[in-house]
Amino acid sequence: MAGFDKVVTSYTEALEGLEDNMTIIAGGFGLCGIPENLIAEIKRRGTRGLTIASNNAGVDGKGLGILLEDQQIKKMIASYVGENALFEAQMMSGELEVELTPQGTLAEKMRAGGAGIPAFFTATGYGTPVGEGKEVREFNGRHYILEESLVGDFSIAKAWKADRYGNLMFRKTARNFNPMAITAGKIAVVEVEEIVEVGQLDPDEIHLPGIYVNRLIQGTFEKTIEQRTVRSA
Amino acid sequence: MALTREQLAQRVAQEFHDGYYVNLGIGIPTLAANYIPKDMQVMLQSENGLLGMGQFPLDEEVDADLINAGKQTVTMVPGASIFSSAESFAMIRGGHVDLTVLGAFEVDCQGNIASYMIPGKLIKGMGGAMDLVAGADNIMVTMTHASKSGASKLLAECTLPLTGKGCIKRVLTDLALMDIAEGKFILRERAPGVSVEEIAKLTEGELIIPENVLEMTL
């Protein structure tokens, strides 16, 4: 009896059932807090035709960028894709479909998707290319557009610490999109730096309850820094 | 003389008030953090999920899990807090951030802003800019007044895809500070040594010139 124990011991097992043409919701901001080993596993599996919702698309050779190398991504839903030459080339040639989505709208699409809310109105994007073709409603004299939420076949995310039930804690700005991404996946797979026994985390300190997590795996992380910026003493 | 980047940042900082929560965009807006008056408390919001952003870290303090919206390593000030992207944009869209400062390619006298895309040339995405301009009441745009070839960026109507519609009320350029109201630019301040005529010549949208246009003090 596994009960609430979500721990799996291999990355193969973690992504079992991931098939071509599925939709994946991914956590991370830039290369910060990305599920780097789960992304590497998707590359290893060679899954193709994927639709991926993630704030960014990694950089050349890092993060989701590695899935572009073998054209595994069909469509990218992201707010900012400016750090990736291969991405740009595939977008310009039409190989890769891109749905540029405002960052807050993207976060809310994931949050709402995970909370069973199919769509929401927001002022963001009204009167811009993002609002084209979308329903407009006026509330208290302001215009809002209707945005549909996102639900994925899988979500992949990274947290700092977990107990075996999948109760999660994140660390600093590596939290970013991870909590919402997890809630928006039908099968939510989370990799963490440390797994502790049940009862060792203070319930008041848990950032995301284990109910949202289906599979949990402990990994080691490279944690590449995109813009190392320091001051002198 | 047109304002330098540092002088623009200094003028931006004059918009700060004690107790303000402020979101500063990448570039010149970020530089304004260096000019927060000593007798004032300002808390910087970074939309990737940090309120209370501090200075860049010392070499030994660098933490891959602690970055700003420009993906640069940063530190936190005492009293900082961390939250998810959804929470971050809830505070932005909910109007809880007191001041937002961001750059642009074009602004027009209807308060429209274009800042994220040049079709065929630059398609990197809007990041959080569309949420910031739609959510904040108090927004300052910083930009150069004209392109290098002398084409006005303060237009009657933006030519590039919009980031936001009718949401900009204040623009600071290297030549002038302007408000936008009722479909017109209103000249409020001119950069030291820059004439009203020079500003008028480089402003394509309709410009109101009040009798007394102050020279900026920096």
Chai-1 contact restraints between the chains, C-beta under 6 A:
chainA,res_idxA,chainB,res_idxB,connection_type,confidence,min_distance_angstrom,max_distance_angstrom,comment,restraint_id
A,F29,B,N48,contact,1.0,0.0,6.0,A-B,restraint_1
A,G30,B,K71,contact,1.0,0.0,6.0,A-B,restraint_2
A,C32,B,I67,contact,1.0,0.0,6.0,A-B,restraint_3
A,S79,B,G125,contact,1.0,0.0,6.0,A-B,restraint_4
A,S79,B,G127,contact,1.0,0.0,6.0,A-B,restraint_5
A,Y80,B,G125,contact,1.0,0.0,6.0,A-B,restraint_6
A,Y80,B,G127,contact,1.0,0.0,6.0,A-B,restraint_7
A,V81,B,G125,contact,1.0,0.0,6.0,A-B,restraint_8
A,G82,B,K124,contact,1.0,0.0,6.0,A-B,restraint_9
A,L100,B,G125,contact,1.0,0.0,6.0,A-B,restraint_10
A,P102,B,M126,contact,1.0,0.0,6.0,A-B,restraint_11
A,P102,B,M130,contact,1.0,0.0,6.0,A-B,restraint_12
A,P102,B,D131,contact,1.0,0.0,6.0,A-B,restraint_13
A,Q103,B,G127,contact,1.0,0.0,6.0,A-B,restraint_14
A,Q103,B,G128,contact,1.0,0.0,6.0,A-B,restraint_15
A,G104,B,F89,contact,1.0,0.0,6.0,A-B,restraint_16
A,G104,B,R93,contact,1.0,0.0,6.0,A-B,restraint_17
A,G104,B,D131,contact,1.0,0.0,6.0,A-B,restraint_18
A,A107,B,S85,contact,1.0,0.0,6.0,A-B,restraint_19
A,A107,B,A86,contact,1.0,0.0,6.0,A-B,restraint_20
A,A107,B,F89,contact,1.0,0.0,6.0,A-B,restraint_21
A,R111,B,A86,contact,1.0,0.0,6.0,A-B,restraint_22
A,A123,B,A134,contact,1.0,0.0,6.0,A-B,restraint_23
A,T124,B,M130,contact,1.0,0.0,6.0,A-B,restraint_24
A,T124,B,D131,contact,1.0,0.0,6.0,A-B,restraint_25
A,T124,B,A134,contact,1.0,0.0,6.0,A-B,restraint_26
A,G125,B,M130,contact,1.0,0.0,6.0,A-B,restraint_27
A,G127,B,L162,contact,1.0,0.0,6.0,A-B,restraint_28
A,G127,B,K165,contact,1.0,0.0,6.0,A-B,restraint_29
A,T128,B,L162,contact,1.0,0.0,6.0,A-B,restraint_30
A,P129,B,P161,contact,1.0,0.0,6.0,A-B,restraint_31
A,R171,B,D65,contact,1.0,0.0,6.0,A-B,restraint_32
A,K172,B,D65,contact,1.0,0.0,6.0,A-B,restraint_33
A,K172,B,L66,contact,1.0,0.0,6.0,A-B,restraint_34
A,K172,B,I82,contact,1.0,0.0,6.0,A-B,restraint_35
A,T173,B,N48,contact,1.0,0.0,6.0,A-B,restraint_36
A,T173,B,G49,contact,1.0,0.0,6.0,A-B,restraint_37
A,T173,B,L50,contact,1.0,0.0,6.0,A-B,restraint_38
A,T173,B,L66,contact,1.0,0.0,6.0,A-B,restraint_39
A,T173,B,I67,contact,1.0,0.0,6.0,A-B,restraint_40
A,A174,B,D65,contact,1.0,0.0,6.0,A-B,restraint_41
A,R175,B,G49,contact,1.0,0.0,6.0,A-B,restraint_42
A,R175,B,S84,contact,1.0,0.0,6.0,A-B,restraint_43
A,N176,B,N48,contact,1.0,0.0,6.0,A-B,restraint_44
A,N176,B,G49,contact,1.0,0.0,6.0,A-B,restraint_45
A,N176,B,S85,contact,1.0,0.0,6.0,A-B,restraint_46
A,F177,B,S85,contact,1.0,0.0,6.0,A-B,restraint_47
A,P179,B,S84,contact,1.0,0.0,6.0,A-B,restraint_48
A,M180,B,A86,contact,1.0,0.0,6.0,A-B,restraint_49
A,K223,B,A64,contact,1.0,0.0,6.0,A-B,restraint_50
A,I225,B,A64,contact,1.0,0.0,6.0,A-B,restraint_51
A,E226,B,K71,contact,1.0,0.0,6.0,A-B,restraint_52
A,Q227,B,K71,contact,1.0,0.0,6.0,A-B,restraint_53
A,Q227,B,Q72,contact,1.0,0.0,6.0,A-B,restraint_54
A,R228,B,T73,contact,1.0,0.0,6.0,A-B,restraint_55
A,T229,B,F56,contact,1.0,0.0,6.0,A-B,restraint_56
A,T229,B,Q72,contact,1.0,0.0,6.0,A-B,restraint_57
A,T229,B,T73,contact,1.0,0.0,6.0,A-B,restraint_58
A,V230,B,F56,contact,1.0,0.0,6.0,A-B,restraint_59
A,V230,B,P57,contact,1.0,0.0,6.0,A-B,restraint_60
A,V230,B,D59,contact,1.0,0.0,6.0,A-B,restraint_61
A,R231,B,Q55,contact,1.0,0.0,6.0,A-B,restraint_62
A,R231,B,F56,contact,1.0,0.0,6.0,A-B,restraint_63
A,A233,B,L58,contact,1.0,0.0,6.0,A-B,restraint_64
